[in-house]
Amino acid sequence: MHLLLVNDDGFDSPLLRMLCSAAAGRGHRVTVAAPDRQQSAKSHAFTVADPLTVKPGRMEGAAEAWRVCGTPVDCSRLGLMELARDADLVISGINDGWNIGLATYVSGTVGAAREAAFIQGKAVAVSLEPGASEETAAFAADFAVRTAERMAESSLPPMCVCSINVPALPPSALREAVFCPINCRMYRDAYERRVSPRGRLYFWLGPETPDDAPDKGTDLDLLQQGHITCTLLTPPRDVCFHCDSLLPPLREDAPCV
């Protein structure tokens, strides 16, 4: 297969290089299109009004590698539309940190995979718990590539993303991969209020802390038990319902129904 690799941690991410090595090691042709800088939490943002510059780069195992001055979604779009038009499938990652629960919706890693699935039908996103050893990172890379190989041959619904998350455990301690929904309990974060030496007010985003214990059987719950988790993300279909009381009348003076 011809695999297009993208990410949101940037072209110089060691985890992207590990994924590239794993894909090439399994005999795949690899093209890399990654942001030229850190682009986390970009969700599905892409560039509309400004030009996108690209520079050739080097990455061991890649037939071609490109530094893109844009978002993760820009990388998927440029990759599939221009830089690697014959790519068979996109893998986004490896992200340095889980993309689970409601963070799934703001993740640049998942956003890039979602755009690839919109264009091409299927994609894989892979994320790894911080602090994982090089051995576990290599395992996650190989697992993602093997998943992509199976996904390419599968009959999954169109526009489907397989979002993989891997705990920072030794490979021998990892429990089997399971499909699961995302945890919908909120994470809490806050901004720290500060004043600069010149008297200017500014705010700095602090770390996230979990609100409550995760719902049983969701991604965070299973990851905490040592499982690799896989969540299939697809656009909703045929989810149309009627709630007449929800919609206001077209004119405020119209009689109530």
C-alpha positions in Angstrom: 0.0 0.0 0.0 0.9 3.6 -0.3 0.4 5.2 3.1 0.2 8.9 3.7 1.3 9.8 7.3 0.2 13.1 8.9 0.1 14.3 12.5 -0.4 17.4 14.8 2.8 17.3 16.8 4.8 18.4 13.9 7.3 17.1 11.3 10.1 16.6 13.9 8.1 14.4 16.3 10.0 11.3 17.2 6.8 9.3 17.2 6.0 10.3 13.6 9.4 9.0 12.6 8.7 5.7 14.5 5.4 5.3 12.6 7.2 6.0 9.3 9.8 3.4 10.1 7.1 0.8 11.0 5.2 1.4 7.8 8.3 1.2 5.6 9.4 -1.9 7.6 6.2 -3.7 6.6 6.9 -3.0 2.9 4.6 0.0 2.4 5.5 3.0 0.3 5.3 6.1 2.6 4.7 9.7 2.0 4.8 12.1 5.0 3.0 15.5 5.1 3.2 17.0 8.6 2.9 20.5 10.0 6.2 22.5 10.3 5.4 23.2 14.0 3.2 22.0 16.9 -0.5 22.1 15.9 -2.3 20.3 18.7 -6.0 21.0 19.5 -6.7 22.3 16.0 -9.6 20.0 15.6 -10.9 20.3 12.0 -9.5 23.7 11.2 -7.9 24.3 7.8 -6.6 27.2 5.9 -9.0 29.1 3.6 -7.7 32.6 2.9 -3.9 32.2 3.0 -1.5 30.3 0.8 0.0 27.1 2.1 3.8 26.7 1.7 5.5 23.3 1.7 9.1 22.4 2.0 10.7 19.0 1.2 12.1 17.3 4.2 13.9 14.0 5.0 12.6 11.1 7.0 14.0 7.6 7.0 11.7 5.2 5.4 9.7 7.8 3.5 9.7 8.0 -0.3 8.8 11.7 0.1 8.4 13.9 3.1 7.0 17.4 3.3 6.9 20.1 5.9 3.6 22.0 5.6 3.0 25.4 6.9 -0.6 24.7 8.0 -2.9 22.7 10.2 -3.1 18.9 10.5 -6.2 18.9 8.3 -4.3 21.0 5.7 -1.8 18.2 5.7 -4.4 15.6 4.9 -6.0 17.7 2.2 -2.8 18.7 0.5 -1.5 15.1 0.8 -4.5 13.5 -0.8 -5.2 16.2 -3.3 -1.7 17.1 -4.4 1.3 15.5 -2.7 0.3 11.8 -2.7 -2.8 11.5 -4.9 -2.4 7.8 -5.2 -2.2 7.1 -1.4 -4.4 4.2 -0.4 -4.9 5.2 3.2 -4.0 7.9 5.8 -2.6 7.2 9.3 -2.5 10.3 11.6 -0.1 10.2 14.6 1.4 8.9 16.6 0.1 11.6 19.0 2.1 12.2 22.2 -0.9 11.9 24.5 -4.3 10.1 24.4 -7.1 11.5 22.3 -10.0 10.2 24.3 -13.4 11.3 25.6 -14.5 14.7 24.6 -10.9 15.6 23.7 -11.6 13.5 20.6 -13.5 16.5 19.2 -10.7 19.0 19.5 -7.8 16.7 18.6 -5.8 17.8 15.6 -4.7 14.1 15.2 -8.3 12.9 14.9 -9.3 16.0 12.8 -6.7 15.1 10.2 -7.8 11.5 10.1 -11.5 12.6 9.9 -10.7 14.9 6.9 -8.9 12.0 5.2 -11.9 9.8 5.7 -14.2 12.4 4.2 -12.0 12.5 1.1 -11.0 8.9 0.8 -13.5 6.9 2.9 -11.3 5.5 5.7 -8.4 6.6 8.0 -6.6 5.7 11.2 -5.7 7.9 14.1 -3.2 6.6 16.8 -2.4 8.2 20.1 0.0 7.1 22.9 -0.1 7.8 26.6 2.8 10.2 27.6 5.8 8.6 29.2 5.7 5.4 27.1 9.0 3.6 26.5 10.5 3.4 23.1 9.6 -0.3 23.0 5.9 0.6 23.6 6.0 3.4 21.0 7.4 0.9 18.5 4.7 -1.5 19.4 2.0 1.2 18.9 3.4 2.1 15.5 3.4 -1.5 14.3 -0.1 -2.0 15.7 -1.4 1.1 13.9 0.1 0.0 10.6 -1.4 -3.5 10.9 -4.7 -2.0 11.7 -4.5 0.2 8.6 -3.8 -2.9 6.5 -6.9 -4.6 7.8 -9.0 -1.4 7.5 -8.1 -1.1 3.9 -9.6 -4.4 3.1 -12.7 -4.0 5.4 -16.3 -3.1 4.6 -16.6 -0.4 7.2 -19.1 2.4 6.6 -17.8 5.3 4.4 -16.1 8.2 6.1 -15.0 6.0 9.0 -12.0 6.7 11.3 -10.5 4.1 13.6 -9.1 6.1 16.6 -6.6 4.0 18.5 -5.2 4.8 22.0 -2.4 2.9 23.6 -1.4 2.9 27.4 2.2 3.5 28.4 2.8 -0.1 29.5 5.4 -2.5 28.4 4.1 -4.5 25.4 4.0 -7.7 27.4 1.7 -6.0 29.9 -0.8 -4.6 27.4 -4.2 -6.2 27.3 -6.0 -7.0 24.1 -7.4 -4.3 21.9 -11.2 -3.6 22.3 -13.7 -1.5 20.5 -15.5 1.0 22.8 -17.3 4.3 22.9 -15.7 7.5 24.2 -16.1 8.6 27.8 -18.4 11.6 27.9 -17.6 12.9 31.4 -16.0 16.3 31.3 -12.4 17.2 32.0 -11.9 20.4 34.0 -9.3 23.0 33.1 -8.9 26.7 33.9 -6.9 29.7 33.0 -4.4 31.2 35.4 -4.7 35.0 35.6 -1.3 36.8 35.5 0.1 40.3 35.0 3.3 40.8 32.9 6.2 42.9 34.1 4.9 45.7 31.9 1.5 45.6 33.6 -0.4 43.8 30.9 -3.0 41.3 31.9 -2.7 37.8 30.3 -4.1 34.3 30.9 -2.3 30.9 30.7 -4.2 27.7 30.3 -3.5 25.2 33.1 -3.5 21.4 33.0 -6.6 19.3 32.7 -7.9 17.3 35.6 -10.6 14.6 35.3 -14.0 15.5 36.7 -15.2 12.1 37.8 -14.4 8.4 37.4 -15.0 7.4 33.8 -18.1 5.6 32.7 -17.7 1.8 32.7 -16.7 0.3 29.3 -15.6 3.6 27.8 -12.2 4.4 26.4 -10.7 5.9 29.6 -12.0 3.1 31.8 -10.5 0.4 29.5 -7.2 2.3 29.0 -6.9 2.5 32.8 -7.3 -1.3 32.9 -4.4 -1.7 30.4 -6.4 -2.3 27.2 -5.6 -0.8 23.8 -8.8 0.9 22.7 -10.3 1.4 19.3 -13.2 3.7 18.6 -14.9 3.9 15.2 -16.0 7.5 14.4 -18.4 8.1 11.6 -20.7 11.0 10.6 -24.2 10.4 11.9 -26.6 9.1 9.3 -30.4 9.0 9.3 -30.5 10.7 12.7 -33.5 12.8 12.0 -36.2 13.3 14.7 -39.1 15.6 15.2 -39.7 17.9 18.2 -42.3 20.4 17.2 -42.0 22.3 20.5 -38.4 23.1 19.8 -38.9 25.3 16.7 -40.2 28.9 17.2 -42.9 30.2 14.8 -41.6 32.1 11.8 -43.3 35.2 13.0 -43.6 36.1 16.7 -47.2 37.1 16.4 -48.2 33.7 15.0 -50.6 31.6 17.2 -49.3 28.8 19.2 -49.9 25.3 17.7 
